[in-house]
């Protein structure tokens, strides 16, 4: 059996497989299909300072090779998470990571401060890249200045591992990665969804309530791989790669271009046990190729 343990900043993961925010609920919803203790970690759904209702329906649509969503960060707010959900997640062997979003740098920081007080949550993922909300989200993630402003404020309020989730809807993702690195990010995750649209020609309207949404699934994998490769060359931070990972082989591609860990998102909707198959598949591939440590394949493609 190969060594699968990796580190993301001060965060130690028993293996490099995590789940992506918004695709795995709070983890508890998948407990019948997945041994949560076997994951490297899981990222809970987007959490904001105050409760959000999200966007109107319809807010999901299938596309060729993927799906669109405009859920809009529906969640009960950080206080509800801390009081009612966090107690159910305590004691797990895998790492629980909270995805934090907001409409201003101060909102992000205030939300992060709540999470900082939770003893068994050792990391947050700062969502500066959500394309499905009318305020905040991607507005901060598409410029170096905007991204830096959020990370700067959150770093003052949050003392543990800070992961920043980057938007692919930019012309130069490497420069934004460098900007958040300079402000104290411990790691970056990429990519979030690509902006997309689907049209119902009979009803003559968009299939999504707000017109556009975030595109995810296998169709985005080539873009995600390219961007992970670019960022790996631009920063010294650990990278968590995601975007269209459906199999262990997909995950290995991300590791080879420079990701230290991966997140699985849309595939959870297709096969709720997919994460277990990816963990086992990586282990089996390493054994079959005589590789004793997953670090021996990380970044082998320069």
C-alpha positions as CSV (number, residue, x, y, z in Angstrom):
1,X,0.0,0.0,0.0
2,X,1.4,3.4,-1.0
3,X,1.8,6.3,1.3
4,X,-1.1,8.7,0.5
5,X,-0.7,11.3,3.3
6,X,-0.2,14.9,2.1
7,X,-0.1,18.4,3.7
8,X,-1.9,21.5,2.7
9,X,-0.2,24.2,4.8
10,X,-0.5,23.0,8.4
11,X,-3.4,20.7,7.5
12,X,-2.5,17.0,7.3
13,X,-4.7,14.9,5.1
14,X,-4.6,11.1,5.3
15,X,-5.0,11.0,1.5
16,X,-5.3,13.6,-1.2
17,X,-9.0,13.2,-1.9
18,X,-11.5,15.8,-0.7
19,X,-15.0,16.7,-1.8
20,X,-15.9,20.1,-3.4
21,X,-18.2,22.6,-1.7
22,X,-21.8,22.6,-2.8
23,X,-21.7,19.0,-4.0
24,X,-21.5,17.1,-0.7
25,X,-23.8,19.0,1.6
26,X,-22.4,18.9,5.1
27,X,-21.0,15.4,4.6
28,X,-23.8,13.8,6.8
29,X,-26.0,13.4,3.8
30,X,-23.5,11.0,2.2
31,X,-22.8,8.9,5.3
32,X,-24.9,6.0,3.9
33,X,-22.7,5.8,0.8
34,X,-19.2,7.0,2.0
35,X,-17.1,6.2,5.0
36,X,-16.4,9.9,6.0
37,X,-13.4,8.8,8.0
38,X,-11.7,7.5,4.9
39,X,-11.7,10.8,3.1
40,X,-8.7,13.2,3.2
41,X,-11.4,15.7,4.0
42,X,-14.6,17.3,2.8
43,X,-15.6,20.9,2.2
44,X,-19.0,21.7,3.4
45,X,-21.4,23.8,1.5
46,X,-20.9,27.6,1.1
47,X,-21.4,29.4,4.5
48,X,-22.2,33.0,4.9
49,X,-22.4,35.4,7.9
50,X,-26.2,35.6,7.6
51,X,-28.7,33.0,6.2
52,X,-29.3,33.0,2.4
53,X,-32.3,31.7,0.5
54,X,-30.4,31.3,-2.7
55,X,-31.8,32.0,-6.2
56,X,-35.2,31.2,-7.5
57,X,-35.9,27.9,-9.3
58,X,-35.1,26.6,-11.8
59,X,-31.4,26.6,-10.8
60,X,-29.9,23.5,-12.2
61,X,-29.7,22.3,-15.8
62,X,-28.0,19.3,-17.5
63,X,-25.6,20.0,-20.3
64,X,-23.5,17.9,-22.6
65,X,-20.7,16.6,-20.5
66,X,-21.7,18.4,-17.3
67,X,-24.3,20.6,-15.6
68,X,-25.1,24.2,-14.9
69,X,-26.2,25.5,-11.5
70,X,-27.2,28.9,-10.0
71,X,-28.1,27.8,-6.5
72,X,-26.7,31.0,-5.1
73,X,-25.1,29.9,-1.8
74,X,-28.3,28.9,-0.1
75,X,-27.4,28.1,3.6
76,X,-28.6,28.7,7.1
77,X,-25.8,31.0,8.1
78,X,-22.6,30.6,10.1
79,X,-24.2,30.7,13.6
80,X,-26.6,27.9,12.7
81,X,-23.6,25.9,11.3
82,X,-21.6,26.4,14.5
83,X,-24.5,25.6,16.9
84,X,-26.3,22.8,15.1
85,X,-24.1,21.2,12.3
86,X,-20.6,21.4,13.7
87,X,-21.5,19.3,16.8
88,X,-22.5,16.4,14.4
89,X,-19.2,16.6,12.6
90,X,-16.9,16.4,15.6
91,X,-14.7,13.4,16.1
92,X,-14.2,12.5,12.5
93,X,-10.8,11.3,11.3
94,X,-11.1,13.3,8.0
95,X,-10.7,17.0,8.0
96,X,-13.8,19.2,7.9
97,X,-13.2,22.4,5.8
98,X,-15.8,25.2,5.8
99,X,-16.3,27.1,2.5
100,X,-16.7,30.8,3.5
101,X,-18.3,33.5,1.3
102,X,-19.5,37.0,1.8
103,X,-20.6,40.3,0.1
104,X,-17.7,42.4,1.5
105,X,-14.3,41.8,3.0
106,X,-15.7,42.5,6.4
107,X,-18.5,39.9,5.9
108,X,-15.9,37.3,4.9
109,X,-13.7,38.1,8.0
110,X,-16.7,38.1,10.4
111,X,-17.8,34.7,9.1
112,X,-14.2,33.3,9.3
113,X,-13.9,34.6,12.9
114,X,-16.8,32.3,13.9
115,X,-15.2,29.3,12.2
116,X,-11.8,30.1,13.8
117,X,-13.4,29.4,17.2
118,X,-14.3,25.8,16.3
119,X,-11.6,23.5,17.7
120,X,-12.1,20.6,15.3
121,X,-12.2,22.7,12.1
122,X,-8.6,23.3,11.0
123,X,-9.2,25.1,7.7
124,X,-11.5,27.3,5.6
125,X,-11.8,27.6,1.9
126,X,-12.4,31.2,1.0
127,X,-14.9,31.4,-1.9
128,X,-14.0,34.5,-3.9
129,X,-15.1,32.9,-7.2
130,X,-18.8,32.0,-7.1
131,X,-20.5,33.1,-10.3
132,X,-24.0,32.6,-9.0
133,X,-24.6,35.5,-6.6
134,X,-25.5,39.1,-7.3
135,X,-23.2,40.5,-4.7
136,X,-19.7,39.4,-3.6
137,X,-18.4,36.0,-4.8
138,X,-16.8,36.4,-8.2
139,X,-16.7,40.2,-8.0
140,X,-13.7,39.8,-5.7
141,X,-12.1,36.9,-7.5
142,X,-11.7,38.4,-10.9
143,X,-9.1,41.0,-10.1
144,X,-5.9,40.9,-8.1
145,X,-6.9,43.9,-6.0
146,X,-10.3,42.4,-5.1
147,X,-8.9,39.0,-4.3
148,X,-6.1,40.5,-2.2
149,X,-8.5,42.7,-0.3
150,X,-10.6,39.7,0.9
151,X,-7.6,37.6,1.9
152,X,-6.0,40.5,3.7
153,X,-9.1,41.0,5.9
154,X,-9.7,37.3,6.5
155,X,-6.1,36.7,7.4
156,X,-6.4,39.2,10.3
157,X,-9.4,37.3,11.6
158,X,-8.5,33.7,10.9
159,X,-5.5,31.9,12.4
160,X,-5.7,28.4,10.8
161,X,-5.1,27.1,7.3
162,X,-6.6,29.5,4.7
163,X,-7.3,28.0,1.3
164,X,-8.5,30.5,-1.4
165,X,-10.7,29.2,-4.2
166,X,-9.9,30.8,-7.5
167,X,-12.2,31.7,-10.4
168,X,-11.5,30.4,-13.9
169,X,-13.4,33.3,-15.4
170,X,-10.3,35.5,-15.7
171,X,-7.6,36.1,-18.3
172,X,-4.6,35.5,-16.0
173,X,-5.3,33.1,-13.1
174,X,-1.6,33.0,-12.1
175,X,-1.5,36.6,-11.3
176,X,-4.5,36.3,-8.9
177,X,-2.9,33.3,-7.3
178,X,0.3,35.4,-6.7
179,X,-1.9,38.2,-5.2
180,X,-3.5,35.9,-2.6
181,X,-0.2,34.3,-1.8
182,X,1.3,37.7,-1.0
183,X,-1.6,38.4,1.4
184,X,-1.1,35.2,3.4
185,X,-3.1,32.4,1.8
186,X,-1.8,29.0,2.8
187,X,-3.1,27.2,-0.3
188,X,-5.3,27.7,-3.4
189,X,-8.0,25.6,-4.9
190,X,-9.0,25.7,-8.5
191,X,-11.1,25.8,-10.5
192,X,-14.5,27.0,-9.5
193,X,-17.2,26.7,-12.2
194,X,-17.0,28.4,-15.6
195,X,-19.8,30.8,-16.6
196,X,-22.3,29.2,-18.9
197,X,-25.8,29.3,-20.2
198,X,-28.5,26.9,-21.5
199,X,-31.5,27.9,-23.6
200,X,-35.0,26.3,-23.8
201,X,-36.0,27.1,-27.4
202,X,-39.6,26.1,-26.9
203,X,-40.1,28.5,-24.0
204,X,-37.7,31.0,-25.5
205,X,-35.8,31.6,-22.3
206,X,-32.8,30.5,-20.2
207,X,-33.2,27.2,-18.4
208,X,-31.8,29.0,-15.3
209,X,-33.7,31.6,-13.3
210,X,-31.0,34.2,-13.4
211,X,-30.0,33.5,-17.0
212,X,-26.5,32.2,-16.4
213,X,-24.9,29.7,-14.1
214,X,-21.7,27.8,-13.2
215,X,-20.7,25.0,-15.6
216,X,-19.1,21.9,-14.0
217,X,-18.5,18.3,-14.8
218,X,-16.2,16.4,-17.2
219,X,-16.4,19.1,-19.9
220,X,-14.3,21.6,-17.8
221,X,-11.5,19.2,-17.0
222,X,-9.1,20.3,-19.7
223,X,-9.5,23.9,-18.7
224,X,-9.0,23.0,-15.0
225,X,-5.8,21.0,-15.8
226,X,-4.3,23.8,-17.8
227,X,-5.0,26.4,-15.0
228,X,-3.7,24.1,-12.2
229,X,-0.5,23.7,-14.3
230,X,-0.2,27.4,-14.8
231,X,-0.6,28.2,-11.1
232,X,1.8,25.5,-10.0
233,X,4.5,27.3,-12.0
234,X,3.6,30.7,-10.5
235,X,3.3,30.2,-6.8
236,X,4.9,28.1,-4.0
237,X,1.6,27.4,-2.3
238,X,0.1,23.9,-2.2
239,X,-2.7,23.5,-4.8
240,X,-6.0,21.6,-4.6
241,X,-7.1,20.8,-8.1
242,X,-10.7,20.3,-9.1
243,X,-12.9,20.4,-12.2
244,X,-14.4,17.4,-13.9
245,X,-12.8,14.7,-11.8
246,X,-14.8,11.5,-12.3
247,X,-12.2,8.7,-11.8
248,X,-8.9,8.0,-10.0
249,X,-7.2,8.4,-13.4
250,X,-8.6,12.0,-13.6
251,X,-7.3,12.7,-10.1
252,X,-3.9,11.4,-11.0
253,X,-3.7,13.8,-13.9
254,X,-4.2,16.8,-11.6
255,X,-1.6,15.5,-9.2
256,X,0.9,15.1,-12.1
257,X,0.5,18.7,-13.2
258,X,1.1,20.1,-9.7
259,X,-1.9,19.6,-7.4
260,X,-1.1,18.3,-3.9
261,X,-4.7,17.2,-3.4
262,X,-7.9,17.1,-5.4
263,X,-11.6,17.8,-4.8
264,X,-14.4,15.8,-6.4
265,X,-17.6,17.7,-7.1
266,X,-20.2,17.0,-9.8
267,X,-19.3,13.2,-9.8
268,X,-20.9,13.0,-6.3
269,X,-24.3,13.6,-7.9
270,X,-23.8,10.7,-10.4
271,X,-22.3,8.2,-8.0
272,X,-22.5,9.1,-4.3
273,X,-19.7,6.6,-3.5
274,X,-17.3,7.9,-6.1
275,X,-14.8,9.3,-3.6
276,X,-14.2,5.9,-2.1
277,X,-13.5,4.6,-5.6
278,X,-11.1,7.4,-6.3
279,X,-9.1,6.9,-3.0
280,X,-8.8,3.1,-3.7
281,X,-8.0,3.8,-7.4
282,X,-5.1,6.1,-6.7
283,X,-3.7,3.6,-4.2
284,X,-4.1,0.7,-6.7
285,X,-2.5,2.7,-9.5
286,X,0.5,3.6,-7.4
287,X,1.0,0.0,-6.4
288,X,0.6,-1.2,-9.9
289,X,3.4,1.2,-11.0
290,X,5.7,0.4,-8.1
291,X,5.4,3.9,-6.6
292,X,5.6,3.9,-2.8
293,X,4.6,7.6,-2.1
294,X,2.0,9.8,-3.8
295,X,4.5,12.7,-3.6
296,X,6.6,10.9,-6.3
297,X,4.0,11.8,-8.9
298,X,3.0,15.3,-7.7
299,X,4.2,17.8,-10.2
300,X,6.1,15.4,-12.5
301,X,4.7,17.2,-15.5
302,X,6.4,20.6,-15.5
